C-alpha cells in the first residue's frame, strides 16, 4: 500500500511538472475526435484497395484548405477590428460619457448620474494602472510565441492519434490489464471514446451556431466590431456556464463603450439565444453522453480555473464525465458480481 501511494504521488507530480506537454497531447486528442467522423466517412466512400492512410491524408488536405479559406475570408477583418478596438479603447475608457447614451429602464433613470460618477471615480483611480498591465500582457503574449509551435504540433499529433489510436489502446490494455478484466476495460474505453467524440463535436457545432447568430444580430443592429465580438461569443461556448456569460458581458462592455444604442435589445437577444442553446441545441447535440448535474459542472469549472486556468475550465466537464462513466461501469460490474454466483460466471 505504501508503494502504491508513493507511485501514485510520483505520477501526479510528474504529470504536474509536464502539464503543458500533456495539455498539447490532450488538445490533439480532442482534435482527432473532431475529425474522426469525417475520416470514417472518407474511408467508407473510398475503394477498399485504397489505404486508410490515403483517406486520412485527404481529410487533412481538406482541413488545410478550409483553414486557409477561413483565414482569407475572416482573418483580415478580425485583425482590422482588433487593431481598431485596441487603438480606441484607452480613449473610450477615459471618457465614460458613453453611459449617457445607454437606454435604461424608467426606474433606473434617476440613478444614471450616480452610475456615471461611480464609473468616472473608478477609472480615475484605477485606469492609469490598467493600461500598463495591458501593455505588459501584450509583451507576455509576444514573448510566448513558442505556443505557435504547439499550434503546429496539434494537427500532427492528431494525425498519429487517428492513424495508430486503436493499436495504442489495444497495446495499453494488453500490457496493463489482466485478461479476465479486459472486457470491462474495453467497455469503459469504448464508452469514453463515444463520450469524448460526441462532446467535442457538440462544442464545435454550438460555437459555430453562436458565432453565426451573434454576428448576424450585431451586424444588422449596427454594432461595431461585429465579427470580433461574435468570435468572443463563439469561444465562450468552450467553457461551460462561465464562458457564455463572460462573452456576453464583454460584448455589452465593448459595444457600450463604443456608443452602441441597442444594448437592451442585445440583452434580450442574448437571453433568448441562451434559452435556444441550453434547452434545444445543447441537449440535442450532447444527447445522453454528458449527464452531469449543473452544480457539479459549475464546481468543476471553478475548480479547473484554480488548477489550470482556462484550460482547466475547458477540460473540467469531459474529465468529470469520464469519471462518471468509470464509476457507473465499475458499479455495474460490482452489482453483477454480487448477484451472480461464482459458479455461473
N, C-alpha and C positions, 0 to 999 in steps of 0.2 A: 504493500500500500504506500509506503514511504517513497519507493522508487517511482511508482505511478504518479504520485503528487509532484515529485521533483521533475519528472519528464514532461508532465503537463504544464507546469510553470515555465520550464525551459522553452517549450514550444510556443507558449503565449508571449514570452519575452522576445523570442526570435521573430515571431510574426509582427510584433510591435516595432522592432528595430528595422524591419524591411517593409513597413506598411505602404510606402509609396510604390514599391515594386509590386506588391500584392494588389494594390488598387488598380494598377495598369492591367494586370492579368484579369482581374475581376471585370473591369470595363470591357476588355477584349472579349471575355466570355459572354457577357451580355450582348455585345455587338454581334457575336456569332449566332446567338439565339435569334436576334432580329433578322439575320439573313437566312436562317435555316429553312423557312418555308419556301423562299424564292429558290434556294439551291435545290430543294427537293422537287419543286415544280419543273425546273430546267432538266433535272435528271430523268423525270418521268416522260418528258416530251422528246428527249434525245434518243436516238437509236442505241440499243444495248451494246453494240460494238464500240461505242464511244466511251472512253474512260470517264468515271465520275469527276476526276480532276479537271477534265475539259469543261464540264458543266460548272464547276466551281470557278474556273477562270472566266467563263462567260459572265457569271454573276458579278465578279469583281470588275470586269471591263464595263458592264452596265452601270455599276455603282460609281465608278470613277467618272463616267460620262454624266451621270445625274448630278454629282457633286460639282463638276465644272460648270454645268448649265445653271445650277442654283447660284453659284458664286457670280457668274456673269450677269444673271438677271437681278439678284437681290443684293449681292455683296457691295457693289458700288453705292447703292442707295443707303444701305445700312451704315457704311463708312461715312458718307456725307452727313447723314443725320446725327451720327455720334459726334463727329467733329463740330458740327454746328451747336449741338447741345453743350459740349464741353466749353466752347468759347463764350456762350451766352449765360451759362449757369451762374458764374460768380456775380455778374451784374444783376441778375434777377434776384439772387439771394439778398443782395444789399438793398433792394428796392421792393419791399413787400406790399406796395400799394396794389398789387395784383389782387389782393384779398377784397378790395372794394368792388371788383368786377364779378366776384363769385356770387351766383344767385343762392340765397339762403331762404329757408322757410320763414314765414312771417314771425314765428315765435322765437327765432334766433336773431332776427334783425337788431333788437336792442343790444345784443352782445357783440355786434360786429366791431364797434370801436375798441372794446376791451380786448377782443381777439387780435386785432391789428397791432395794438400796443404791446401785447404779450409777445407776438412774433418779432416785432422790432427790438424788444428788450433782449430776447434770446439770441437774435442774430448779432446784435451789437456786442453782446458779451462773449459769444462763442464762435461767431462767424469767422473771426480772424484766425482761429485755431483750426477751422475745418479745411481751409484752402491748403495750408502746408501739409496737412495729413493726406489730402487727395493727391498732392504732388508726390509725396513720399510713397503712396500706394502705387502711383503710376511708375515710379522708379523701380519698385519691387517687381512689378509685372514685367518691365523691360529686362531687369536683371534675371528674372526667372524664365528666360527664353528657352531654357533647357526643356521645358514642358512641351515645346514644339516637337521634340524628339518622341515624346510619348504619343502625340497625335499620329506620328508616322508608324510607330510600333503597334498601335492598337489594331488597325486592319490587318497587319502582318500576322500578329498573334491570333487574331480571329480566323485567319485563313488556316492556320495549323490546327486550331480547335475544331474547325469544320472538317478538315481532312483526316485527322487522327483522333478525334474525340472519343469515338466508340472503342477504339483499340486501347486508348489510355484508361478508360473506365474499366474495361474487362481485365486489364493487367493489374489495376489497383485492387479490384475485388478479389482476384485470384491470389494476389500476394499477401493481403492483409486480413482476409475474412475466411473463417472456417467453412468447409464445404457444406455443412448442414445449415449454416446461416446464410449462404449465398442467395437463395431465393428471396429471403426477406430483404436483404440489402439491395438486390436488383430491383425489387418493387419500390423501395424507398427512393433509389436513384432515378427510377423512371417517373415517379410522382414529382420529384424535384425538377426533373428535366421538363416535364409538361408545365409545371408551375412557372418556372423562370421564363420559358418561351412565351407563354400567354401573357405574363406580367409585363415584360419589356416591350412586346409588340403593342399591348394596350396603351402603355405610356406614350409611345411614339404617335399612335393614332390620336390620342387625346391632345397631345401637344400640337399636332398639325391642325386639328379642329379648332383649338383655342387660337392659334395664330391666324387662321382664316377668318374666324368670326370677329376677333378683335381688330384685325387690320381693316376689314370691310367697314365695321362700325366707326372706327376712328377716322378713316379716310372720308367716309360720306358725311360725317358730322363736322368735318373741318378741323380735326385735332392736329396739332403739329407732331412731327416725328412718329407718324402712324406706324410705319414698318418697324422702326426700332422698338417702340413700346409694345407692339404686338409680339415681337421676338422675346421681350421680357416676360410677357404673359405666357408664351409657349414654354419657356424654360422653367417657369414656376410650376408647371404640371409635373415635373420630375421629382418635386419634393412634396410629399403628401401633406395635406392640411395647411401647413405653413406657407408653402410655395405660392399657391394661387392668391392667398390673401396678401402676401408681400408684393406680388406682381401687380395686383390691383391698387395697392397703396402707392407704389412707385408711379404708376400711370396717373393717379389723381394728383400727386405732388408735382410731377413734371408738367402736366398739362395745365394745372392751376397756376404754376409759376409763369407759364408761357402765355397766359391770358385766354385760355380755353373757356368758352362761355356756356358749355353744355355739361358741366360736371355732374349735376343732379341726374341728367339723362344717362350719362355714362354709368353712374352708380346703379340706376335702375337696370340698365343693360347687364351690368356685372352680376347683380343678384339673380336675374332671370337666367343668365348663362350658367351660373354655378348650379342652379337647380337642374338644368338640362344635363350638364356634365356629371353631377354627382348622383342623380337619380335616374337618368336614362342611358347616357353613353357609357359611363364608367361601369355600372352593373352589367350592361350588355357585353362590353369588351372584356371585362375581367371574368365574366361568367362565375363559376364557383371555385376558381383557383385560389383566390386570396380571401379567406374567410376569417377576418380579424375584427375584434371589437374596436370601434373608433377610439375609445380611451386608450387601448393598448397601442394603437397606431400612433396616437399623439405622444404617449410616453416614449415609444421607440424613436420618434423623430427628435424629441428634445434630448433624449439620452445620446442619440447618434451625433447630434450637434456638439455635445460636450466631449465626446470621444474623438471624433474625426471631422468635425466641421460640416461643410456642405456635403462632402462625400458620405459621411456617416448618416446624415439625414436621408440621402438618396438610397443608401443600402439598407436602412433600418427595416423597412417593410418587407422586402424579399427575405431578409435574414430571419425575421420573426415568422414569416410564412413557412420557411424551410424548417425551423424548429417545431412549428406546429405539425407539419407533415411527419417529421420523425417521431414526435410524441404520439400522434394518432396511430401510426403504423406499429410502434412498439407496444402500445396499449392493446391494440387489436390482437397482436401475436400472443401477448401475455394472457389475455382473456381466453384465446383459443387453447393455450396450453393448460389453463386451469379447468376448463370444462371438458377437455378431451382426455380420456385415459391414455397412459403412456403406451399401452399395448396396441392402441388403434392408430398411433402416429406412423 
